[in-house]
Amino acid sequence: MSDGVTVKITAAPGITLPAYQTAGSSGADVRASVDTLIPAHGWAAVPTGLFCEIPPGWELQVRSRSGLALKEGIFVLNSPGTVDSDYRGEIKVILANLSDKEFTVKAGDRIAQLVLAKVETAHFTAAETLSDTDRGAGGFGHTGK
């Protein structure tokens, strides 16, 4: 078992740091720092009061909480959102509301999960041809029903 990767976090006064709810959780719950109204069929950027320093080669992915999605129709709009290692601003969570009623996030509510993920840098190289595959250029959604 790994000892984990250190992510430095500063928090506004009274703000709870992200926390894993169980020993097997891959995502640490993050909470809203202020009350925020999310209109029906709308969205809002919800502040967390958290600022972090992620080691180079890593990112924090911001993901929906299944309970909010299932029970209330509230989910992370750009899921998974990415917090890059060189970002030092406040972490905000873009929450969308699929329901027909407005939803108020209260300060202290758990609103999303943060998952630490390794990032590899791609080296994009121009090429005149690509290799063939069974799928080929079948198109987006080609293998679905």
Rosetta constraint file for C-alpha pairs under 8 A:
AtomPair CA 6 CA 54 HARMONIC 7.83 0.50
AtomPair CA 6 CA 55 HARMONIC 7.67 0.50
AtomPair CA 7 CA 52 HARMONIC 6.79 0.50
AtomPair CA 7 CA 53 HARMONIC 5.88 0.50
AtomPair CA 7 CA 54 HARMONIC 5.14 0.50
AtomPair CA 7 CA 55 HARMONIC 6.79 0.50
AtomPair CA 8 CA 52 HARMONIC 5.51 0.50
AtomPair CA 8 CA 53 HARMONIC 5.03 0.50
AtomPair CA 8 CA 54 HARMONIC 6.76 0.50
AtomPair CA 9 CA 17 HARMONIC 7.74 0.50
AtomPair CA 9 CA 50 HARMONIC 6.74 0.50
AtomPair CA 9 CA 51 HARMONIC 5.60 0.50
AtomPair CA 9 CA 52 HARMONIC 4.28 0.50
AtomPair CA 9 CA 53 HARMONIC 6.39 0.50
AtomPair CA 10 CA 50 HARMONIC 5.97 0.50
AtomPair CA 10 CA 51 HARMONIC 5.24 0.50
AtomPair CA 10 CA 52 HARMONIC 6.26 0.50
AtomPair CA 11 CA 15 HARMONIC 5.83 0.50
AtomPair CA 11 CA 16 HARMONIC 7.56 0.50
AtomPair CA 11 CA 17 HARMONIC 7.17 0.50
AtomPair CA 11 CA 49 HARMONIC 5.61 0.50
AtomPair CA 11 CA 50 HARMONIC 4.65 0.50
AtomPair CA 11 CA 51 HARMONIC 6.27 0.50
AtomPair CA 12 CA 49 HARMONIC 5.17 0.50
AtomPair CA 12 CA 50 HARMONIC 6.67 0.50
AtomPair CA 15 CA 33 HARMONIC 6.59 0.50
AtomPair CA 15 CA 48 HARMONIC 7.78 0.50
AtomPair CA 15 CA 49 HARMONIC 6.40 0.50
AtomPair CA 15 CA 50 HARMONIC 7.61 0.50
AtomPair CA 15 CA 108 HARMONIC 7.85 0.50
AtomPair CA 16 CA 30 HARMONIC 7.98 0.50
AtomPair CA 16 CA 31 HARMONIC 7.20 0.50
AtomPair CA 16 CA 108 HARMONIC 7.85 0.50
AtomPair CA 17 CA 30 HARMONIC 7.18 0.50
AtomPair CA 17 CA 50 HARMONIC 7.59 0.50
AtomPair CA 18 CA 28 HARMONIC 5.39 0.50
AtomPair CA 18 CA 29 HARMONIC 5.29 0.50
AtomPair CA 18 CA 30 HARMONIC 4.81 0.50
AtomPair CA 18 CA 31 HARMONIC 7.44 0.50
AtomPair CA 18 CA 114 HARMONIC 7.64 0.50
AtomPair CA 19 CA 28 HARMONIC 4.66 0.50
AtomPair CA 19 CA 29 HARMONIC 5.36 0.50
AtomPair CA 19 CA 30 HARMONIC 7.12 0.50
AtomPair CA 20 CA 25 HARMONIC 5.92 0.50
AtomPair CA 20 CA 26 HARMONIC 7.58 0.50
AtomPair CA 20 CA 27 HARMONIC 6.38 0.50
AtomPair CA 20 CA 28 HARMONIC 4.27 0.50
AtomPair CA 20 CA 29 HARMONIC 6.18 0.50
AtomPair CA 21 CA 25 HARMONIC 6.55 0.50
AtomPair CA 21 CA 28 HARMONIC 7.07 0.50
AtomPair CA 21 CA 29 HARMONIC 7.32 0.50
AtomPair CA 26 CA 115 HARMONIC 6.22 0.50
AtomPair CA 27 CA 113 HARMONIC 4.99 0.50
AtomPair CA 27 CA 114 HARMONIC 5.08 0.50
AtomPair CA 27 CA 115 HARMONIC 4.65 0.50
AtomPair CA 27 CA 116 HARMONIC 7.80 0.50
AtomPair CA 28 CA 113 HARMONIC 5.13 0.50
AtomPair CA 28 CA 114 HARMONIC 5.10 0.50
AtomPair CA 28 CA 115 HARMONIC 6.60 0.50
AtomPair CA 29 CA 110 HARMONIC 6.08 0.50
AtomPair CA 29 CA 111 HARMONIC 7.28 0.50
AtomPair CA 29 CA 112 HARMONIC 5.81 0.50
AtomPair CA 29 CA 113 HARMONIC 4.45 0.50
AtomPair CA 29 CA 114 HARMONIC 6.39 0.50
AtomPair CA 30 CA 48 HARMONIC 7.21 0.50
AtomPair CA 30 CA 110 HARMONIC 5.55 0.50
AtomPair CA 30 CA 111 HARMONIC 6.11 0.50
AtomPair CA 30 CA 112 HARMONIC 5.50 0.50
AtomPair CA 30 CA 113 HARMONIC 5.78 0.50
AtomPair CA 30 CA 114 HARMONIC 6.87 0.50
AtomPair CA 31 CA 48 HARMONIC 5.92 0.50
AtomPair CA 31 CA 107 HARMONIC 7.31 0.50
AtomPair CA 31 CA 108 HARMONIC 5.26 0.50
AtomPair CA 31 CA 109 HARMONIC 5.19 0.50
AtomPair CA 31 CA 110 HARMONIC 4.21 0.50
AtomPair CA 31 CA 111 HARMONIC 5.44 0.50
AtomPair CA 31 CA 112 HARMONIC 7.16 0.50
AtomPair CA 32 CA 46 HARMONIC 6.34 0.50
AtomPair CA 32 CA 47 HARMONIC 5.90 0.50
AtomPair CA 32 CA 48 HARMONIC 4.69 0.50
AtomPair CA 32 CA 49 HARMONIC 7.65 0.50
AtomPair CA 32 CA 105 HARMONIC 7.20 0.50
AtomPair CA 32 CA 106 HARMONIC 6.85 0.50
AtomPair CA 32 CA 107 HARMONIC 4.98 0.50
AtomPair CA 32 CA 108 HARMONIC 5.27 0.50
AtomPair CA 32 CA 109 HARMONIC 5.61 0.50
AtomPair CA 32 CA 110 HARMONIC 6.55 0.50
AtomPair CA 32 CA 111 HARMONIC 6.35 0.50
AtomPair CA 33 CA 46 HARMONIC 7.82 0.50
AtomPair CA 33 CA 47 HARMONIC 5.72 0.50
AtomPair CA 33 CA 48 HARMONIC 4.63 0.50
AtomPair CA 33 CA 49 HARMONIC 5.53 0.50
AtomPair CA 33 CA 107 HARMONIC 4.80 0.50
AtomPair CA 33 CA 108 HARMONIC 6.06 0.50
AtomPair CA 34 CA 46 HARMONIC 7.60 0.50
AtomPair CA 34 CA 47 HARMONIC 6.70 0.50
AtomPair CA 34 CA 48 HARMONIC 7.59 0.50
AtomPair CA 34 CA 105 HARMONIC 7.92 0.50
AtomPair CA 34 CA 106 HARMONIC 6.42 0.50
AtomPair CA 34 CA 107 HARMONIC 4.28 0.50
AtomPair CA 34 CA 108 HARMONIC 7.55 0.50
AtomPair CA 35 CA 104 HARMONIC 6.80 0.50
AtomPair CA 35 CA 105 HARMONIC 5.43 0.50
AtomPair CA 35 CA 106 HARMONIC 4.31 0.50
AtomPair CA 35 CA 107 HARMONIC 4.88 0.50
AtomPair CA 36 CA 44 HARMONIC 7.63 0.50
AtomPair CA 36 CA 46 HARMONIC 6.46 0.50
AtomPair CA 36 CA 104 HARMONIC 5.66 0.50
AtomPair CA 36 CA 105 HARMONIC 5.13 0.50
AtomPair CA 36 CA 106 HARMONIC 6.61 0.50
AtomPair CA 36 CA 107 HARMONIC 7.94 0.50
AtomPair CA 37 CA 44 HARMONIC 7.53 0.50
AtomPair CA 37 CA 102 HARMONIC 7.04 0.50
AtomPair CA 37 CA 103 HARMONIC 5.91 0.50
AtomPair CA 37 CA 104 HARMONIC 4.41 0.50
AtomPair CA 37 CA 105 HARMONIC 6.29 0.50
AtomPair CA 38 CA 42 HARMONIC 6.19 0.50
AtomPair CA 38 CA 43 HARMONIC 5.48 0.50
AtomPair CA 38 CA 44 HARMONIC 5.77 0.50
AtomPair CA 38 CA 95 HARMONIC 7.58 0.50
AtomPair CA 38 CA 96 HARMONIC 7.14 0.50
AtomPair CA 38 CA 97 HARMONIC 6.47 0.50
AtomPair CA 38 CA 102 HARMONIC 5.78 0.50
AtomPair CA 38 CA 103 HARMONIC 5.19 0.50
AtomPair CA 38 CA 104 HARMONIC 6.04 0.50
AtomPair CA 38 CA 105 HARMONIC 7.55 0.50
AtomPair CA 39 CA 43 HARMONIC 6.60 0.50
AtomPair CA 39 CA 97 HARMONIC 6.84 0.50
AtomPair CA 39 CA 101 HARMONIC 7.06 0.50
AtomPair CA 39 CA 102 HARMONIC 4.36 0.50
AtomPair CA 39 CA 103 HARMONIC 6.36 0.50
AtomPair CA 40 CA 97 HARMONIC 5.77 0.50
AtomPair CA 40 CA 98 HARMONIC 6.68 0.50
AtomPair CA 40 CA 99 HARMONIC 5.67 0.50
AtomPair CA 40 CA 100 HARMONIC 5.02 0.50
AtomPair CA 40 CA 101 HARMONIC 4.76 0.50
AtomPair CA 40 CA 102 HARMONIC 4.45 0.50
AtomPair CA 40 CA 103 HARMONIC 7.17 0.50
AtomPair CA 41 CA 96 HARMONIC 7.19 0.50
AtomPair CA 41 CA 97 HARMONIC 5.13 0.50
AtomPair CA 41 CA 98 HARMONIC 4.98 0.50
AtomPair CA 41 CA 99 HARMONIC 6.11 0.50
AtomPair CA 41 CA 100 HARMONIC 6.57 0.50
AtomPair CA 42 CA 96 HARMONIC 5.80 0.50
AtomPair CA 42 CA 97 HARMONIC 5.53 0.50
AtomPair CA 42 CA 98 HARMONIC 7.43 0.50
AtomPair CA 43 CA 77 HARMONIC 7.77 0.50
AtomPair CA 43 CA 94 HARMONIC 6.79 0.50
AtomPair CA 43 CA 95 HARMONIC 5.46 0.50
AtomPair CA 43 CA 96 HARMONIC 4.11 0.50
AtomPair CA 43 CA 97 HARMONIC 5.99 0.50
AtomPair CA 44 CA 94 HARMONIC 5.59 0.50
AtomPair CA 44 CA 95 HARMONIC 5.59 0.50
AtomPair CA 44 CA 96 HARMONIC 6.69 0.50
AtomPair CA 45 CA 92 HARMONIC 5.84 0.50
AtomPair CA 45 CA 93 HARMONIC 5.39 0.50
AtomPair CA 45 CA 94 HARMONIC 4.28 0.50
AtomPair CA 45 CA 95 HARMONIC 6.34 0.50
AtomPair CA 46 CA 92 HARMONIC 5.29 0.50
AtomPair CA 46 CA 93 HARMONIC 5.06 0.50
AtomPair CA 46 CA 94 HARMONIC 6.15 0.50
AtomPair CA 46 CA 95 HARMONIC 6.99 0.50
AtomPair CA 47 CA 90 HARMONIC 7.26 0.50
AtomPair CA 47 CA 91 HARMONIC 6.58 0.50
AtomPair CA 47 CA 92 HARMONIC 4.48 0.50
AtomPair CA 47 CA 93 HARMONIC 6.58 0.50
AtomPair CA 48 CA 90 HARMONIC 7.16 0.50
AtomPair CA 48 CA 91 HARMONIC 5.96 0.50
AtomPair CA 48 CA 92 HARMONIC 5.76 0.50
AtomPair CA 48 CA 93 HARMONIC 7.53 0.50
AtomPair CA 49 CA 90 HARMONIC 6.23 0.50
AtomPair CA 49 CA 91 HARMONIC 7.03 0.50
AtomPair CA 50 CA 90 HARMONIC 5.51 0.50
AtomPair CA 50 CA 91 HARMONIC 5.65 0.50
AtomPair CA 51 CA 88 HARMONIC 6.06 0.50
AtomPair CA 51 CA 89 HARMONIC 5.87 0.50
AtomPair CA 51 CA 90 HARMONIC 4.84 0.50
AtomPair CA 51 CA 91 HARMONIC 6.06 0.50
AtomPair CA 52 CA 87 HARMONIC 7.78 0.50
AtomPair CA 52 CA 88 HARMONIC 6.04 0.50
AtomPair CA 52 CA 89 HARMONIC 7.77 0.50
AtomPair CA 52 CA 90 HARMONIC 7.88 0.50
AtomPair CA 52 CA 91 HARMONIC 7.95 0.50
AtomPair CA 53 CA 85 HARMONIC 6.52 0.50
AtomPair CA 53 CA 86 HARMONIC 7.43 0.50
AtomPair CA 53 CA 87 HARMONIC 7.48 0.50
AtomPair CA 53 CA 88 HARMONIC 6.55 0.50
AtomPair CA 54 CA 58 HARMONIC 6.51 0.50
AtomPair CA 54 CA 59 HARMONIC 6.64 0.50
AtomPair CA 54 CA 60 HARMONIC 7.61 0.50
AtomPair CA 54 CA 84 HARMONIC 7.35 0.50
AtomPair CA 54 CA 85 HARMONIC 4.60 0.50
AtomPair CA 54 CA 86 HARMONIC 7.35 0.50
AtomPair CA 55 CA 59 HARMONIC 7.99 0.50
AtomPair CA 55 CA 85 HARMONIC 5.89 0.50
AtomPair CA 56 CA 85 HARMONIC 5.51 0.50
AtomPair CA 56 CA 86 HARMONIC 7.64 0.50
AtomPair CA 57 CA 85 HARMONIC 7.28 0.50
AtomPair CA 57 CA 118 HARMONIC 6.04 0.50
AtomPair CA 57 CA 119 HARMONIC 5.13 0.50
AtomPair CA 57 CA 120 HARMONIC 6.63 0.50
AtomPair CA 58 CA 84 HARMONIC 7.48 0.50
AtomPair CA 58 CA 85 HARMONIC 6.26 0.50
AtomPair CA 58 CA 116 HARMONIC 6.88 0.50
AtomPair CA 58 CA 117 HARMONIC 5.63 0.50
AtomPair CA 58 CA 118 HARMONIC 4.52 0.50
AtomPair CA 58 CA 119 HARMONIC 5.13 0.50
AtomPair CA 59 CA 82 HARMONIC 6.56 0.50
AtomPair CA 59 CA 83 HARMONIC 5.70 0.50
AtomPair CA 59 CA 84 HARMONIC 5.14 0.50
AtomPair CA 59 CA 85 HARMONIC 5.78 0.50
AtomPair CA 59 CA 116 HARMONIC 5.84 0.50
AtomPair CA 59 CA 117 HARMONIC 5.41 0.50
AtomPair CA 59 CA 118 HARMONIC 6.50 0.50
AtomPair CA 59 CA 119 HARMONIC 6.62 0.50
AtomPair CA 60 CA 82 HARMONIC 5.86 0.50
AtomPair CA 60 CA 83 HARMONIC 5.02 0.50
AtomPair CA 60 CA 84 HARMONIC 6.87 0.50
AtomPair CA 60 CA 114 HARMONIC 5.91 0.50
AtomPair CA 60 CA 115 HARMONIC 5.45 0.50
AtomPair CA 60 CA 116 HARMONIC 4.58 0.50
AtomPair CA 60 CA 117 HARMONIC 6.20 0.50
AtomPair CA 61 CA 80 HARMONIC 5.59 0.50
AtomPair CA 61 CA 81 HARMONIC 5.45 0.50
AtomPair CA 61 CA 82 HARMONIC 4.79 0.50
AtomPair CA 61 CA 83 HARMONIC 6.36 0.50
AtomPair CA 61 CA 113 HARMONIC 7.93 0.50
AtomPair CA 61 CA 114 HARMONIC 5.50 0.50
AtomPair CA 61 CA 115 HARMONIC 4.99 0.50
AtomPair CA 61 CA 116 HARMONIC 6.26 0.50
AtomPair CA 61 CA 117 HARMONIC 6.97 0.50
AtomPair CA 62 CA 76 HARMONIC 7.49 0.50
AtomPair CA 62 CA 79 HARMONIC 6.60 0.50
AtomPair CA 62 CA 80 HARMONIC 5.16 0.50
AtomPair CA 62 CA 81 HARMONIC 4.65 0.50
AtomPair CA 62 CA 82 HARMONIC 6.14 0.50
AtomPair CA 62 CA 83 HARMONIC 7.55 0.50
AtomPair CA 62 CA 93 HARMONIC 7.39 0.50
AtomPair CA 62 CA 112 HARMONIC 6.54 0.50
AtomPair CA 62 CA 113 HARMONIC 5.72 0.50
AtomPair CA 62 CA 114 HARMONIC 4.88 0.50
AtomPair CA 62 CA 115 HARMONIC 6.61 0.50
AtomPair CA 63 CA 76 HARMONIC 6.07 0.50
AtomPair CA 63 CA 79 HARMONIC 5.53 0.50
AtomPair CA 63 CA 80 HARMONIC 4.98 0.50
AtomPair CA 63 CA 81 HARMONIC 6.69 0.50
AtomPair CA 63 CA 112 HARMONIC 5.66 0.50
AtomPair CA 63 CA 113 HARMONIC 5.11 0.50
AtomPair CA 63 CA 114 HARMONIC 6.40 0.50
AtomPair CA 63 CA 115 HARMONIC 7.53 0.50
AtomPair CA 64 CA 68 HARMONIC 7.66 0.50
AtomPair CA 64 CA 69 HARMONIC 7.01 0.50
AtomPair CA 64 CA 75 HARMONIC 5.09 0.50
AtomPair CA 64 CA 76 HARMONIC 4.98 0.50
AtomPair CA 64 CA 79 HARMONIC 6.94 0.50
AtomPair CA 64 CA 80 HARMONIC 7.77 0.50
AtomPair CA 64 CA 111 HARMONIC 7.44 0.50
AtomPair CA 64 CA 112 HARMONIC 5.02 0.50
AtomPair CA 64 CA 113 HARMONIC 6.27 0.50
AtomPair CA 65 CA 69 HARMONIC 6.38 0.50
AtomPair CA 65 CA 75 HARMONIC 7.10 0.50
AtomPair CA 65 CA 111 HARMONIC 6.63 0.50
AtomPair CA 65 CA 112 HARMONIC 5.18 0.50
AtomPair CA 65 CA 113 HARMONIC 6.28 0.50
AtomPair CA 66 CA 70 HARMONIC 5.99 0.50
AtomPair CA 67 CA 71 HARMONIC 5.79 0.50
AtomPair CA 67 CA 72 HARMONIC 7.77 0.50
AtomPair CA 68 CA 72 HARMONIC 5.24 0.50
AtomPair CA 68 CA 73 HARMONIC 6.40 0.50
AtomPair CA 68 CA 74 HARMONIC 5.34 0.50
AtomPair CA 68 CA 75 HARMONIC 6.83 0.50
AtomPair CA 68 CA 111 HARMONIC 7.63 0.50
AtomPair CA 69 CA 73 HARMONIC 4.53 0.50
AtomPair CA 69 CA 74 HARMONIC 4.70 0.50
AtomPair CA 69 CA 75 HARMONIC 5.27 0.50
AtomPair CA 70 CA 74 HARMONIC 7.84 0.50
AtomPair CA 72 CA 97 HARMONIC 7.90 0.50
AtomPair CA 72 CA 99 HARMONIC 6.95 0.50
AtomPair CA 73 CA 97 HARMONIC 5.69 0.50
AtomPair CA 73 CA 98 HARMONIC 5.04 0.50
AtomPair CA 73 CA 99 HARMONIC 5.47 0.50
AtomPair CA 74 CA 95 HARMONIC 6.42 0.50
AtomPair CA 74 CA 96 HARMONIC 5.58 0.50
AtomPair CA 74 CA 97 HARMONIC 4.72 0.50
AtomPair CA 74 CA 98 HARMONIC 6.46 0.50
AtomPair CA 74 CA 99 HARMONIC 7.75 0.50
AtomPair CA 75 CA 79 HARMONIC 8.00 0.50
AtomPair CA 75 CA 95 HARMONIC 5.47 0.50
AtomPair CA 75 CA 96 HARMONIC 5.45 0.50
AtomPair CA 75 CA 97 HARMONIC 6.83 0.50
AtomPair CA 76 CA 80 HARMONIC 7.23 0.50
AtomPair CA 76 CA 81 HARMONIC 7.59 0.50
AtomPair CA 76 CA 93 HARMONIC 6.85 0.50
AtomPair CA 76 CA 94 HARMONIC 5.66 0.50
AtomPair CA 76 CA 95 HARMONIC 4.67 0.50
AtomPair CA 76 CA 96 HARMONIC 6.18 0.50
AtomPair CA 76 CA 112 HARMONIC 7.28 0.50
AtomPair CA 77 CA 94 HARMONIC 5.71 0.50
AtomPair CA 77 CA 95 HARMONIC 5.58 0.50
AtomPair CA 77 CA 96 HARMONIC 5.40 0.50
AtomPair CA 78 CA 94 HARMONIC 7.09 0.50
AtomPair CA 83 CA 87 HARMONIC 6.67 0.50
AtomPair CA 83 CA 91 HARMONIC 7.61 0.50
AtomPair CA 93 CA 111 HARMONIC 7.83 0.50
AtomPair CA 93 CA 112 HARMONIC 7.35 0.50
AtomPair CA 97 CA 102 HARMONIC 7.62 0.50
AtomPair CA 97 CA 103 HARMONIC 7.39 0.50
AtomPair CA 105 CA 109 HARMONIC 6.53 0.50
AtomPair CA 105 CA 111 HARMONIC 7.89 0.50
AtomPair CA 132 CA 136 HARMONIC 6.11 0.50
AtomPair CA 138 CA 142 HARMONIC 5.47 0.50
